[in-house]
Amino acid sequence: MVRGAEHGLEHDPMKKYAHLFFDLDHTLWDFETNSRATLRELHAAERLLERGVPDAAEFIDAYEEVNQGLWRRYESGHIDRHVLRVLRFRNTLLRFGVKDDALADRMGREYLALTPKRTTLMQGARELLTDLGGQYRIHIITNGFHEVQEEKVACSGLAEHIDLLLSSEMAGAKKPDPRIFRAALQRTKARADESLMIGDSVAADIAGARAAGWDQAHFAPNGGGDDQATYVLQRLDDLRGILL
């Protein structure tokens, strides 16, 4: 995105990989921490307690369950981004008996305005990218909405480490579709055999990269790593033993 050959990148010819492709949410950018901070703020600002939403924790639990279900439908192509954005707060509020489309729409807009500006990264992410940057080209492949992901990368300081931010909207396909992996190779002039995909989603990141002929590192901080992945990481810092 902002770094290229003119910045003096060096690569050890003995190393297998030249290009590292990271997922963004849940891998580099701490989605849970950042999202929950916004949801707590919205719960207070909209006085949801007075509307029958008992506390922020229950609201967050309900929202995350609704949102995850809608995201699965979005990634599988069953709904588009507009439907996802409309329904996630509307359906969450309905769980508490609150039917107020104007409130849901306002909360949806505020969520998208506030959350990408938050800057918490996964533990060790910034230091790891700094250390990898002299030896590898670093990129992001994401299924998130492009303008939202671009703002996250800029506000969190990730931009200085990244050559390419490739969203599914830019590529015209979502992970695990092989077209997004082909687009990544075309845009970076990389080869599959010198590329490593690092991500938390078995279905989107790991299976998708494997089908595209790439090696994969499954980031599974809560356990349950994919035993078919090339590598399994409990911490991002585990990449140091593989790459440095």
C-alpha positions as CSV (number, residue, x, y, z in Angstrom):
1,M,0.0,0.0,0.0
2,V,2.7,2.5,0.9
3,R,6.0,0.5,0.9
4,G,7.8,-0.8,-2.2
5,A,11.1,-1.5,-3.7
6,E,12.2,2.1,-3.5
7,H,12.3,1.7,0.3
8,G,15.2,-0.6,0.1
9,L,13.5,-4.0,0.9
10,E,16.0,-6.8,1.3
11,H,15.3,-10.5,0.9
12,D,17.4,-13.4,1.9
13,P,17.6,-15.7,-1.2
14,M,17.8,-18.7,1.2
15,K,14.3,-18.0,2.5
16,K,11.4,-19.7,1.0
17,Y,8.9,-16.8,1.0
18,A,9.1,-13.4,-0.5
19,H,5.5,-12.2,0.0
20,L,3.5,-12.4,3.2
21,F,-0.3,-12.0,2.9
22,F,-2.1,-11.3,6.2
23,D,-5.8,-11.2,6.9
24,L,-6.8,-8.0,8.7
25,D,-9.7,-8.5,11.2
26,H,-8.9,-10.9,14.1
27,T,-5.3,-11.4,12.7
28,L,-3.6,-8.0,12.8
29,W,-6.4,-5.6,13.9
30,D,-8.1,-6.6,17.2
31,F,-11.7,-6.7,16.0
32,E,-13.2,-7.8,19.2
33,T,-11.6,-5.2,21.4
34,N,-12.3,-2.3,19.0
35,S,-15.8,-3.4,18.1
36,R,-16.8,-3.9,21.7
37,A,-15.5,-0.5,22.7
38,T,-17.8,1.1,20.1
39,L,-20.8,-1.0,21.1
40,R,-20.4,0.0,24.7
41,E,-20.3,3.6,23.6
42,L,-23.4,3.2,21.5
43,H,-25.3,1.4,24.3
44,A,-24.6,4.4,26.6
45,A,-25.1,7.2,24.0
46,E,-28.5,5.8,22.8
47,R,-29.7,5.1,26.3
48,L,-30.5,1.5,25.5
49,L,-31.0,0.6,29.1
50,E,-34.1,2.9,29.1
51,R,-35.3,1.0,25.9
52,G,-35.2,-2.4,27.6
53,V,-31.7,-3.5,26.6
54,P,-30.5,-4.5,30.1
55,D,-26.7,-4.0,29.9
56,A,-23.9,-3.5,27.4
57,A,-22.6,-7.0,27.9
58,E,-25.9,-8.7,26.8
59,F,-26.2,-6.2,24.0
60,I,-22.7,-7.0,22.7
61,D,-23.3,-10.8,23.0
62,A,-26.5,-10.5,20.9
63,Y,-24.9,-8.2,18.3
64,E,-21.9,-10.5,17.8
65,E,-24.1,-13.5,17.3
66,V,-26.3,-11.7,14.8
67,N,-23.4,-10.1,13.0
68,Q,-21.5,-13.4,12.7
69,G,-24.5,-15.1,11.2
70,L,-25.0,-12.3,8.7
71,W,-21.3,-12.2,7.8
72,R,-21.4,-15.9,7.0
73,R,-24.3,-15.2,4.6
74,Y,-22.5,-12.3,3.1
75,E,-19.3,-14.3,2.5
76,S,-21.3,-17.1,0.9
77,G,-23.0,-14.6,-1.4
78,H,-26.5,-14.9,0.0
79,I,-26.8,-11.3,1.0
80,D,-25.0,-8.1,-0.1
81,R,-23.3,-5.5,2.0
82,H,-26.3,-3.2,2.2
83,V,-28.5,-6.0,3.7
84,L,-25.8,-6.9,6.2
85,R,-25.5,-3.3,7.3
86,V,-29.2,-2.8,7.6
87,L,-30.0,-6.0,9.4
88,R,-27.3,-6.4,12.0
89,F,-28.5,-3.7,14.4
90,R,-32.2,-4.1,13.5
91,N,-32.1,-7.8,14.3
92,T,-30.1,-7.2,17.4
93,L,-32.5,-4.7,18.8
94,L,-35.5,-7.0,18.0
95,R,-34.0,-9.6,20.3
96,F,-34.7,-7.2,23.1
97,G,-38.2,-6.3,21.8
98,V,-37.1,-3.0,20.4
99,K,-38.5,-2.3,17.0
100,D,-37.1,1.0,15.8
101,D,-35.7,1.1,12.3
102,A,-34.5,4.7,12.7
103,L,-32.6,3.9,15.8
104,A,-31.1,0.8,14.2
105,D,-30.0,2.7,11.1
106,R,-28.5,5.5,13.2
107,M,-26.5,3.0,15.3
108,G,-25.3,1.3,12.1
109,R,-24.0,4.6,10.7
110,E,-22.3,5.5,14.0
111,Y,-20.8,2.0,14.3
112,L,-19.2,2.4,10.9
113,A,-18.0,5.9,11.7
114,L,-16.4,5.1,15.0
115,T,-15.0,1.6,14.9
116,P,-12.5,1.9,12.0
117,K,-10.8,4.8,13.9
118,R,-9.9,2.6,16.8
119,T,-6.3,1.5,16.9
120,T,-5.9,-1.7,19.1
121,L,-3.9,-4.3,17.2
122,M,-3.4,-8.0,18.1
123,Q,-0.7,-8.6,20.6
124,G,2.8,-8.2,19.0
125,A,1.5,-7.3,15.6
126,R,3.2,-4.0,15.2
127,E,6.6,-5.2,16.4
128,L,6.4,-8.3,14.3
129,L,5.6,-6.3,11.1
130,T,8.4,-4.0,11.8
131,D,10.9,-6.9,12.1
132,L,9.5,-8.7,9.0
133,G,9.5,-5.6,6.9
134,G,13.2,-5.6,5.9
135,Q,13.0,-9.1,4.5
136,Y,9.5,-9.6,3.1
137,R,6.9,-7.8,1.1
138,I,3.8,-7.5,3.4
139,H,0.2,-7.3,2.1
140,I,-3.3,-7.6,3.4
141,I,-6.2,-9.6,1.9
142,T,-9.5,-8.9,3.4
143,N,-13.2,-9.6,2.9
144,G,-14.2,-6.4,4.7
145,F,-15.6,-3.3,3.1
146,H,-12.8,-1.5,1.3
147,E,-13.3,2.0,2.7
148,V,-13.7,0.7,6.2
149,Q,-10.6,-1.5,6.0
150,E,-8.6,1.3,4.5
151,E,-9.5,3.5,7.4
152,K,-8.5,0.9,9.9
153,V,-5.1,0.4,8.3
154,A,-4.5,4.1,8.2
155,C,-5.7,5.0,11.7
156,S,-3.9,2.0,13.4
157,G,-0.5,2.7,11.8
158,L,-0.5,-0.5,9.8
159,A,-0.2,1.5,6.5
160,E,3.5,2.1,6.9
161,H,4.1,-1.7,6.9
162,I,1.9,-2.7,4.0
163,D,2.6,-2.7,0.2
164,L,-0.9,-3.8,-0.9
165,L,-4.3,-3.7,0.8
166,L,-6.5,-5.9,-1.4
167,S,-10.2,-6.1,-0.5
168,S,-12.8,-8.5,-1.9
169,E,-14.5,-5.4,-3.4
170,M,-11.3,-4.6,-5.3
171,A,-10.8,-8.2,-6.4
172,G,-14.4,-8.9,-7.3
173,A,-14.4,-12.0,-5.2
174,K,-14.3,-13.0,-1.5
175,K,-11.9,-15.4,0.2
176,P,-11.9,-18.4,-0.3
177,D,-12.7,-17.8,-4.0
178,P,-9.5,-18.5,-5.9
179,R,-10.0,-15.3,-7.9
180,I,-9.0,-13.1,-5.0
181,F,-5.8,-15.1,-4.5
182,R,-5.0,-14.8,-8.2
183,A,-5.7,-11.1,-8.1
184,A,-3.3,-10.8,-5.1
185,L,-0.5,-12.5,-7.1
186,Q,-1.2,-10.3,-10.2
187,R,-1.1,-7.1,-8.3
188,T,2.1,-7.9,-6.3
189,K,3.8,-9.8,-9.2
190,A,4.3,-12.7,-6.7
191,R,4.3,-16.4,-7.3
192,A,2.2,-18.9,-5.4
193,D,5.3,-20.8,-4.3
194,E,6.8,-17.8,-2.6
195,S,3.6,-16.6,-0.9
196,L,2.4,-17.3,2.6
197,M,-1.2,-16.6,3.8
198,I,-1.6,-15.8,7.5
199,G,-5.1,-15.7,8.9
200,D,-7.6,-16.8,11.5
201,S,-10.4,-18.2,9.4
202,V,-10.0,-21.9,8.3
203,A,-12.7,-21.5,5.6
204,A,-11.7,-18.2,4.1
205,D,-8.0,-17.8,4.7
206,I,-6.5,-21.3,5.1
207,A,-8.7,-23.4,2.8
208,G,-8.7,-20.7,0.3
209,A,-5.0,-20.3,0.2
210,R,-4.4,-24.0,0.1
211,A,-6.7,-24.4,-2.9
212,A,-4.8,-21.6,-4.6
213,G,-1.5,-23.5,-4.1
214,W,-0.1,-21.2,-1.3
215,D,1.3,-22.2,2.0
216,Q,-0.8,-21.1,5.0
217,A,-0.3,-20.2,8.6
218,H,-3.4,-20.6,10.7
219,F,-3.5,-18.1,13.5
220,A,-5.5,-19.9,16.2
221,P,-4.9,-18.1,19.6
222,N,-7.8,-20.0,21.2
223,G,-6.7,-23.4,20.0
224,G,-8.2,-25.7,17.5
225,G,-5.7,-25.1,14.7
226,D,-6.2,-26.6,11.3
227,D,-4.1,-29.7,11.2
228,Q,-4.0,-29.4,7.4
229,A,-2.4,-26.0,7.5
230,T,1.3,-25.6,6.7
231,Y,1.8,-23.9,10.1
232,V,-0.4,-23.3,13.1
233,L,0.2,-20.3,15.3
234,Q,-0.9,-19.8,18.8
235,R,0.6,-16.3,18.9
236,L,1.6,-14.0,16.0
237,D,5.2,-14.1,17.4
238,D,5.3,-17.8,16.4
239,L,6.0,-16.5,12.9
240,R,9.4,-15.4,14.1
241,G,10.6,-19.0,14.3
242,I,9.4,-19.6,10.8
243,L,10.4,-16.4,9.0
244,L,13.2,-14.8,11.0
